[in-house]
Amino acid sequence: MEIPKAYTFDDVLLIPQKSSVQPSGCSTTTSLSNNIKLEVPILSAAMDTVSESNLAIAMAQLGGASCLHKNMTIDQQVEEVLKVKKYESGMVVNPITIGPDNSISDVRLIIKEKHISGIPVVNNQNKILGIITNRDLRFSRNDKAKVKDLMTKNVITIKQGYSSNEAKKLLHKHRIEKLIVTNNQNQCLGLITVKDIEKSEKFPLASKDRKKSLIVGAAVGVGEDGLKRAKSLISANCDFLVVDTAHGHSKAVLDIVKKIRNLSKKITLIAGNIATEEAAIDLAKLKVDAVKVGIGPGSICTTRVVAGIGFPQFSAILNVKKALKKFKDVKVIADGGIRYSGDIAKAIGAGADAVMIGSLLAGTDETPGEIFFYQGRSYKSYRGMGSIAAMSRGSADRYFQQDVKDQLKLVPEGIEGRVPYRGPVKNIIDQLLGGLKSSMGYLGAKNISEFKKNAKFVEISNSGIKEGHVHDVQITKQSPNYPANE
């Protein structure tokens, strides 16, 4: 038996090239499919201590995206998707409206349930009569009063086909926070808010769909639940689905990919995890938009030890990219094993279009869970989806153990742990992106495509790895992109 050699990120280094490129001028734009473009090639992992709506909003605003975990009911996952999609939009299409003869108590109920601050008032033909907002309700003591008695009449509107500059000027001129979009018959088509315009200006790199809503993805499993979940998520306008399992080259995964693709030809579909050429080809033939690469490289994953299965991540990316030469539209996502910004550069240099990260984001403000103190330091919980706790909560099907009812008989392939508290996710993304752009400068690459073409690697020894890290000195001040305990 011939045993090939395989490498991980620590085993190689990128070789610097002649360059006239400044890192600040580099573009990190990439894509997950023909429908989804990202300014930042970073996704947050579908883990229940990482990706929920708060992080998904922050990641999309910064130019990346999140894959919401599936350790929740279908309705809960759909609600998380809707929180992201509704958080920001160029225009709220078909907004909630109310009639002039409704009561003020109806308005209060809608505002409370839908978390909105204003409702257009329309007649039976959907023609604009006015708008009622929190400001109108503030001094009202009679909940039985009619909407028409308190609403603001003669509202400022803008016709469909408007430009963002026109909308901004009108909002500013009339000192209003909401602008109703109408057609030539004065029917309500949408609602523009000053908050959405401010968010758009604050986050120019934000990942958005055609309707200017933030982009978000969600994980689905295999079997009937996976298909049911996929249907609901597609109906909720989720931008991409990830068939998220530990073994993406299994019959169950291939079957669910076929079924989801039959459900929708348009949805961006990602499947994984894989590490071999054969797996990449089989999934590509089923018309996935991207494959997720990584068997056991994650910091909290024990698959390689428990099952003796895996593939060093750098070589896995090379294998998959090589296999997809005939499927040029299929993207590669490197999932796991990213500890430094340099690992992102190596992954993309090897052929990845984006990376998926868990541990580096797990300690941020936007992830689920509370901050706790241990021996004088702040931490947040972080666990693998193959840990006992996560599998008991719903991720057992990721490891094809969904039929195991006794918790004591679950065979975990992950652990539960803690990671240092890291503050806002923006700080982490800024450092990771800065490191990637620095690498692009060293290679003379203005964009990701040039970076991949220019990437050349050298294998290094254990001594070379040691030489590359901080040595012969004691760190006295924490660096934002290099942990002091390394």
C-alpha positions in Angstrom: 0.0 0.0 0.0 1.4 3.4 -1.0 0.6 6.0 1.5 0.7 9.6 0.2 1.9 12.6 2.2 -0.5 15.3 3.1 0.0 18.8 4.5 -1.8 21.2 6.8 -1.4 25.0 7.0 1.5 24.9 9.4 3.5 22.7 7.0 3.7 25.3 4.2 4.5 28.9 3.6 3.6 31.2 0.6 6.7 32.4 -1.2 6.9 36.2 -1.7 6.8 37.5 -5.3 7.9 40.7 -7.0 5.3 43.3 -6.2 4.2 46.9 -6.8 0.9 46.3 -5.0 0.0 48.0 -1.7 -2.2 46.0 0.6 -4.6 48.9 1.1 -5.5 48.8 -2.7 -6.3 45.1 -2.7 -9.8 43.7 -3.4 -10.9 40.7 -1.5 -14.1 40.3 -3.4 -15.2 36.7 -3.9 -18.4 34.7 -4.6 -20.3 31.7 -3.2 -22.3 31.3 -6.4 -23.4 33.2 -9.5 -26.0 34.9 -7.2 -23.9 35.7 -4.2 -20.9 38.0 -4.1 -19.0 38.8 -0.9 -16.5 41.6 -0.3 -15.0 39.6 2.5 -14.2 35.9 1.9 -15.2 34.8 5.5 -18.2 32.9 6.7 -19.1 32.1 10.3 -19.6 28.4 11.0 -23.0 26.7 11.5 -22.4 26.1 15.3 -24.8 26.8 18.1 -22.2 28.8 20.1 -21.3 30.9 17.0 -23.9 31.7 14.4 -27.3 33.1 15.3 -29.0 36.3 13.9 -26.9 38.8 15.9 -23.6 37.5 14.4 -25.2 37.0 11.0 -26.2 40.6 10.9 -22.8 41.8 11.9 -21.0 39.5 9.5 -23.2 40.6 6.5 -22.7 44.2 7.4 -18.9 43.7 7.4 -19.0 42.1 3.9 -19.0 38.4 4.9 -21.9 36.1 5.8 -23.1 33.6 8.3 -24.5 30.1 8.2 -27.2 29.8 10.9 -26.9 26.6 12.9 -29.8 24.1 12.9 -29.9 23.1 16.6 -33.3 24.7 16.9 -36.8 24.0 15.5 -37.6 24.8 11.9 -39.8 27.8 13.0 -37.0 29.1 15.2 -34.5 28.9 12.4 -36.9 30.6 10.0 -37.4 33.4 12.6 -33.6 33.8 12.8 -33.4 34.2 9.0 -36.2 36.8 9.0 -34.5 38.8 11.7 -31.5 39.2 9.4 -33.5 39.8 6.3 -35.7 42.5 8.0 -32.8 44.2 9.8 -31.8 46.3 6.8 -33.3 46.8 3.4 -33.2 49.4 0.7 -37.0 49.3 0.7 -39.4 47.3 2.9 -41.5 45.7 0.1 -45.2 45.3 0.7 -45.0 46.7 4.3 -47.6 46.0 6.9 -50.5 48.4 6.5 -53.6 49.3 8.5 -57.0 50.7 7.7 -58.3 54.1 8.8 -61.1 52.6 10.9 -58.9 50.2 12.9 -58.5 51.1 16.5 -55.4 52.4 18.2 -55.2 49.2 20.2 -54.7 47.4 16.9 -51.8 49.7 16.0 -50.2 49.1 19.4 -50.5 45.3 19.0 -48.9 45.3 15.5 -46.1 47.6 16.6 -45.3 45.4 19.6 -45.5 42.0 17.7 -43.7 43.1 14.6 -41.1 45.4 16.3 -41.8 48.3 14.0 -42.3 52.0 14.7 -44.7 53.1 12.0 -47.5 51.8 9.8 -48.8 53.2 6.5 -52.6 53.8 6.5 -54.4 52.7 3.3 -57.9 52.3 2.0 -59.5 49.2 0.4 -57.6 49.9 -2.9 -54.3 50.1 -1.0 -54.1 53.9 -1.7 -52.2 55.9 0.8 -54.2 58.0 3.3 -51.5 58.7 5.9 -49.1 57.1 8.3 -49.3 56.4 12.1 -46.1 56.1 14.2 -45.0 55.7 17.8 -44.8 59.5 17.9 -48.6 59.8 17.2 -49.4 57.2 19.9 -47.2 58.7 22.6 -49.9 61.0 24.1 -52.9 59.0 23.2 -54.9 57.6 26.2 -57.9 56.3 24.2 -57.1 52.9 22.7 -60.6 52.7 21.2 -60.0 55.8 19.1 -59.8 55.3 15.3 -56.5 55.4 13.3 -57.9 58.2 11.1 -58.2 60.4 14.2 -54.5 60.2 15.1 -52.6 59.5 11.9 -50.4 62.0 10.1 -52.2 63.0 6.8 -50.7 64.5 3.7 -47.6 62.3 4.0 -44.5 62.7 1.9 -44.2 60.0 -0.7 -41.8 59.1 -3.5 -42.6 57.3 -6.8 -41.2 53.9 -7.7 -38.0 54.1 -9.7 -36.5 56.6 -7.3 -32.7 56.9 -6.7 -31.3 56.6 -3.2 -30.1 60.2 -3.4 -33.6 61.4 -4.1 -34.9 59.5 -1.2 -32.2 60.8 1.1 -32.9 64.4 0.0 -36.6 64.1 0.7 -36.0 62.6 4.2 -33.6 65.3 5.0 -35.7 68.2 3.6 -38.9 67.2 5.5 -37.1 66.0 8.6 -38.9 62.7 8.5 -37.8 59.1 9.3 -40.0 57.2 6.9 -40.8 57.7 3.3 -43.6 55.8 1.5 -43.0 54.5 -2.0 -46.1 54.6 -4.3 -47.0 54.0 -7.9 -48.9 56.4 -10.2 -52.2 55.4 -8.6 -50.9 56.4 -5.2 -50.9 52.8 -4.0 -48.4 51.7 -1.3 -45.5 49.7 -2.7 -42.9 50.0 0.0 -41.3 51.9 2.8 -37.9 53.6 3.1 -36.5 54.4 6.5 -33.7 56.8 7.4 -32.2 54.0 9.6 -31.7 51.8 6.6 -30.0 54.6 4.7 -27.7 55.3 7.6 -26.8 51.6 7.9 -26.0 51.5 4.2 -23.7 54.4 4.5 -22.0 53.1 7.6 -21.3 49.6 6.1 -20.4 50.2 2.4 -19.1 46.6 2.0 -22.3 44.9 3.3 -23.3 41.7 1.7 -26.8 42.3 0.3 -29.3 40.6 -2.1 -31.0 42.3 -5.0 -33.6 43.9 -2.7 -30.9 45.4 -0.5 -31.5 43.0 2.4 -28.6 41.5 4.2 -27.4 38.0 3.0 -27.8 35.0 5.3 -27.4 31.3 5.0 -28.7 28.4 7.1 -27.7 24.8 7.8 -29.9 21.8 7.0 -29.4 18.1 7.7 -30.4 15.0 5.9 -33.6 13.0 5.7 -37.2 14.3 6.0 -36.3 17.0 8.5 -33.6 18.3 6.2 -36.1 18.5 3.3 -38.8 20.1 5.4 -36.3 22.6 6.8 -35.0 23.5 3.3 -38.6 24.2 2.1 -39.3 26.5 5.0 -36.0 28.3 4.6 -36.4 28.8 0.9 -39.9 30.3 1.5 -38.3 32.7 4.1 -35.9 34.0 1.3 -32.8 32.5 2.9 -30.0 33.2 0.5 -28.0 30.0 0.7 -28.5 26.5 2.2 -25.7 24.4 3.6 -26.1 20.6 3.8 -24.0 20.4 6.9 -22.7 16.9 7.9 -19.5 15.4 9.0 -19.3 13.2 5.9 -20.5 14.9 2.8 -19.7 11.9 0.5 -22.5 9.8 2.0 -25.6 8.5 0.2 -27.8 10.5 2.7 -26.1 13.7 1.7 -26.2 13.0 -2.1 -29.9 12.2 -1.8 -30.9 15.4 0.1 -28.8 17.5 -2.3 -30.8 16.1 -5.2 -34.1 16.8 -3.5 -33.2 20.3 -2.5 -32.0 21.1 -6.0 -35.3 19.8 -7.4 -37.1 22.1 -4.9 -35.3 25.1 -6.2 -32.9 25.7 -9.1 -32.1 29.2 -7.9 -31.2 28.7 -4.3 -27.4 28.8 -3.6 -26.7 25.2 -2.4 -23.5 24.3 -0.5 -22.7 20.7 0.7 -20.1 19.1 2.8 -17.9 18.3 4.5 -15.5 16.6 2.1 -11.8 16.1 1.5 -11.4 14.0 -1.6 -11.6 14.5 -5.4 -14.3 11.8 -5.8 -16.6 13.6 -3.3 -16.1 16.9 -5.0 -17.0 15.5 -8.4 -20.1 13.6 -7.2 -21.4 16.7 -5.5 -20.6 18.9 -8.5 -22.5 16.6 -10.8 -25.6 17.2 -8.6 -25.3 20.9 -9.3 -24.2 22.3 -6.0 -22.9 25.8 -6.1 -20.1 25.2 -3.6 -18.5 22.4 -1.6 -17.3 22.7 2.0 -13.9 21.1 2.7 -12.7 19.9 6.1 -12.7 16.5 7.8 -11.5 17.0 11.4 -9.4 20.2 11.2 -11.5 22.2 13.7 -10.1 23.1 17.1 -13.0 21.4 18.9 -13.3 18.4 16.5 -12.1 14.9 17.6 -13.1 13.0 14.5 -9.5 12.2 13.6 -8.8 10.7 17.0 -12.2 9.0 17.7 -12.7 7.6 14.2 -9.2 7.7 12.8 -10.6 9.6 9.8 -9.5 12.8 8.3 -7.3 14.7 5.9 -4.9 17.5 6.6 -6.7 20.7 5.5 -4.2 22.3 3.1 -3.9 19.1 1.0 -7.7 18.5 1.2 -8.3 22.0 -0.4 -5.7 21.2 -3.1 -7.4 17.9 -3.9 -10.9 19.3 -4.2 -9.8 22.3 -6.3 -7.9 20.0 -8.6 -11.0 17.8 -9.0 -13.2 20.8 -9.9 -11.2 22.0 -12.9 -14.1 20.8 -15.1 -16.7 22.4 -12.9 -15.3 25.9 -12.8 -18.6 27.4 -11.4 -18.4 25.3 -8.3 -16.8 27.2 -5.4 -14.6 25.8 -2.6 -15.1 26.8 1.1 -12.3 25.8 3.5 -14.0 24.9 6.8 -11.9 24.6 9.9 -8.3 24.8 11.0 -8.0 28.6 10.6 -6.0 29.9 13.6 -4.3 33.0 12.0 -4.9 35.4 9.2 -2.0 33.7 7.4 -4.0 30.4 7.3 -6.8 32.2 5.4 -4.2 33.3 2.8 -2.8 29.8 2.5 -6.3 28.3 2.1 -7.2 30.8 -0.7 -3.8 30.3 -2.3 -4.5 26.6 -2.3 -7.8 27.2 -4.2 -10.5 28.1 -1.7 -12.9 30.9 -2.6 -13.8 31.6 1.0 -13.1 30.2 4.5 -15.5 29.2 7.3 -14.5 30.0 10.8 -15.7 29.1 14.3 -13.3 29.4 17.1 -11.9 32.8 16.1 -15.4 34.3 16.2 -16.8 32.4 19.1 -15.6 34.8 21.8 -17.1 37.9 20.2 -20.0 40.1 21.5 -22.3 38.9 18.8 -22.2 35.2 19.5 -24.7 33.4 21.7 -24.0 32.9 25.4 -22.8 35.0 28.3 -19.4 36.2 29.2 -18.0 34.5 32.3 -14.8 34.8 34.3 -12.2 32.1 35.0 -9.0 32.8 36.9 -9.3 36.5 36.3 -9.9 36.4 32.5 -13.1 36.8 30.5 -14.3 33.8 28.4 -17.3 32.6 26.3 -18.4 29.0 25.8 -17.5 27.2 22.6 -18.3 23.6 21.6 -18.2 21.4 18.7 -21.4 20.3 17.0 -20.1 16.8 17.6 -20.0 17.3 21.4 -22.5 15.4 23.6 -24.3 18.6 24.5 -24.7 19.8 20.9 -25.7 16.3 19.7 -28.3 16.0 22.4 -29.8 19.4 21.4 -30.2 18.4 17.7 -27.0 17.9 15.8 -26.7 14.1 16.1 -27.8 13.8 12.4 -24.7 15.7 11.4 -22.8 12.6 12.5 -25.5 10.1 11.4 -26.5 9.2 14.9 -30.1 10.7 14.9 -31.5 7.2 15.7 -29.6 7.0 19.0 -32.0 7.8 21.7 -29.9 7.1 24.8 -27.4 10.0 25.4 -24.9 7.6 27.0 -24.7 5.8 23.7 -23.9 8.8 21.6 -20.3 8.7 20.2 -19.1 12.3 20.3 -16.7 13.7 17.7 -16.2 17.0 19.4 -15.6 18.7 22.8 -17.0 21.5 24.9 -14.7 24.3 25.9 -14.1 28.0 26.3 -12.4 30.7 24.3 -11.1 34.1 25.4 -13.6 37.0 25.2 -12.7 39.1 22.1 -15.0 42.0 22.0 -16.9 43.1 18.8 -16.6 40.8 15.8 -15.5 43.8 13.7 -12.2 43.9 15.4 -11.5 40.2 14.5 -12.6 40.6 10.9 -10.5 43.8 10.5 -7.4 41.9 11.6 -8.1 38.8 9.5 -8.8 40.9 6.4 -5.7 43.0 7.1 -3.6 39.9 7.2 -5.0 38.6 4.0 -4.4 41.9 2.2 -0.9 42.0 3.5 -0.3 38.5 2.0 -1.8 39.8 -1.3 0.7 42.6 -1.2 3.6 40.2 -0.8 2.4 38.3 -3.8 1.8 41.3 -6.0 -1.9 40.4 -6.3 -4.6 43.1 -6.6 -7.5 40.7 -6.3 -8.3 37.1 -5.2 -8.0 35.8 -8.8 -4.4 37.1 -9.2 -3.6 35.9 -5.7 -4.5 32.3 -6.6 -2.4 32.5 -9.8 0.6 34.0 -8.0 0.5 31.6 -5.1 3.6 29.3 -4.7 4.3 27.3 -1.7 7.3 25.8 0.1 7.2 22.9 2.5 8.9 23.7 5.9 10.3 21.6 8.7 9.3 21.6 12.4 12.3 23.9 12.9 10.9 26.2 10.3 7.5 26.3 12.0 9.2 27.1 15.3 11.3 29.9 13.6 8.1 31.4 12.2 6.5 31.9 15.6 7.6 34.3 18.3 10.7 32.8 19.9 13.4 33.6 22.5 11.3 36.4 24.0 8.5 36.7 26.5 5.4 38.5 25.2 4.5 41.4 27.6 1.7 43.0 25.6 -1.1 41.1 23.8 -1.2 41.5 20.0 -4.6 41.6 18.4 -3.7 39.0 15.8 -1.3 36.7 17.7 -2.4 35.0 21.0 0.2 35.4 23.8 -0.1 31.8 24.8 1.1 30.4 21.5 
